[in-house]
Amino acid sequence: MKQRTRKVWPNTVEVALGDALEWGIQRWVVWTGRETRISEAPWLEGPIGERRIGPDFYEAYAREEALELVEGEPETGLLTDFSVLSGGGFEAEVVRSEIRRFYERTALFGLDVRPEWSGPLRYSARTLIYLVSRNIQQLNLPTSPVAAGAGMSSELIGLRNPITNQVPYCGWLRRSLATGAVIYAGLYTTCELPGRQGRFVKVVFPLPNGSATVVLRPENRPDGSFALVSAGDGFGDAGYYRVHRGPDGTLRARYVPIKEAIHVFVDRAGTLRTDHTLALRKARFLTLHYEISRRG
């Protein structure tokens, strides 16, 4: 039975603190980030957010870019064809069929998540989530088993070009079933990197005046399991990028040493699972344990 939690909204002081922290992060990217153009770093192209993100972002972005929203299709997937990831040493065909089907038909599946916080960094990470993520309605990860135990919704939203019929992004909106608060509002696609073979998975999380863009390298793991890893060698490689767009349209991007590893596997009982770890350099602070099951 799912535990129920009450809705908790930020008060005036918390909103002000969250806005100040978000402003400070943006200034840090502007002052320390690399000035770039999309023509020079096409893997950083992606949607830019406004002051709040929330569940309505997809509709606003589709309207701005003259795209059609594709909602309610039961077999929408994060990847139209999992095999596009083959290359650069990765072999898509040896990944278990259950895992390939999850990525190609994600809307057929539901998720349960259990967070495991660890290390001293967990305190500052949870503070940022409480003050900033909750405020902007983005990257609002569960900070306790009670919050996670309330359940998470999973909604796939396609964004289709009505002229070419191509789908530049697939949106994946995840919300708390207890409060309706957005946990993740991401947009998924694939990309290439300069001087690197194969294709990478790119996830864009719109943020105020910018985005968090994560580029993940696909890896084969034992027993047909699959991993996506953001650990790279710096700017231009797989990794976590914080992007900021100034009022004049100038882009600045900061390569942040946040390392993510998403390991998707089938356990001995035949259940599809994911362990998603996040670390700052080598200091792990969060592991999200997912259980994935077919709806119905």
PyMOL commands that set and color helices and strands:
alter all, ss='L'
color gray80, all
select helices_A, chain A and resi 12-32+42-44+57-65+82-85+92-94+97-104+106-108+121-136+145-149+222-224
alter helices_A, ss='H'
color red, helices_A
select strands_A, chain A and resi 34-36+68-71+109-117+152-160+169-176+182-191+200-207+210-220+226-229+239-245+251-256+258-266+272-280+283-294
alter strands_A, ss='S'
color yellow, strands_A
deselect
rebuild
show_as cartoon
